[in-house]
Amino acid sequence: MTEDLDSFEEAYAMAKLPPRLTGLPMAVWITPNEGFPHDVRVRVSRIPGGRGRWPDAASVAVRPQPREIATGSLTTADFAAVGRWIDLNRAVIVDYRDGSIDIDEVLQRLARLP
């Protein structure tokens, strides 16, 4: 039951960023730190076009450089694109995670992949 509650709380805190905001071919979720034991991560949909659910998404560590938590959960091309997006937006992702900015500022500062 506690694990289900933890998952619910994590889902509630996440912000889903669709492809139109990121330039990626899939949705990405970012979250503030709500007491999670791990360092900064993003969740990445494995389904193109902005669809997908965060529980089914791949986890990618942000620091010190992008790294799949479960190796092979994304295609090589998708992971490369996500890595470029994280490198471009690392400060925004970390600031949101640390609670120093809210989603409004995330949306203002977020950079799209070219």
N, C-alpha and C positions, 0 to 999 in steps of 0.2 A: 504494500500500500504506500509506503513512504517513497519508493522508487517511482510509482505512478504520479504521486503528488509532485515530486521533484521534476519529472518530465513535463507535467502540466504547467508548473511555474516557469520553467525554462521556455516553453512554447509561448506563454503569455507575454514574456518579455522580448521575444524576438521581433525584429522588423524585417519583413520580406521585401527585398529589392528586386523588382522585375527587370527583364532585359532592357527595356526602354530607358532605365535609369543607369544601368551599368555598362551597356555595350556588350555584355556577355550573351551567349545564346541560351542561357538558362537563368532561373531565379537563384538568388543568394540571400541567406538570412544572416543578420548580425544581431548581437544581443549585448545589453549592458551586463556587467558582472553582478549577479544576484546571489553571490556567495558560492559560485561554482568553483570546484577545486582545481580546475585546469586553467592554463593560460589562454590567451586570446585565440579564438577559433571563429571561423565562419562555417556555415552549412551551405552546401551546394547541391541543387537539384540535379538528379541524373537524367531528368526528362527535359528535352529542349522546349523552348517557347514559353517559359515562365510558369509551366505547370509543375505539379509535384507537391509533396508534403514534407515538412522538415524532418519528421521521424525517419523517412526513407532517404534523406539526403546524405551526401558524403560530408565528413568533417575534415576541414583543412586548418592546420595550425597557421597562425599569422607570423609569429616570431620564433626564432630570429629571421627565418625566411619561410616562405610557404612550404608546407609539408603535409602530405596526406596522412591522416591518422590511421586509416586502413589502406595500405598500399594497394593500388590497382582498382580502387573504388570509382575512379574517373578515367576516361580515356586519356591517352597521352596528350592529345590536342586540347581537350577540355581542361586538364590540369595546367597546361602551359598558359592558356588564356586566363584562368583563375589566378595563377601566380602573378601574371602581369598586372591584373586588376588589383590584387592585394598590394603589390609593390607601389602602384599608383595611389592607393587609398589607405595605406597602412596607418598614417596619422589619424585619419578620420575614424577608422575602425577602432583603433586603440582609445581614442578620446571618447567615443561612444561607450565602449566597454568600461572605461574608468568612470563614466558618469559625468565627465566635464562638459559634454554637449548632449543635447537632446535630438530627437529625430528631425526636428525642423532644421537644425544646423547641419546635421548629416546631409540632408537633401540639398542644402545650399553649397556645401563643400565637396560633395561627391563628384569624382571625375569619371567620365565614361571612357571606355576603351575606344581608340580611334577606329 
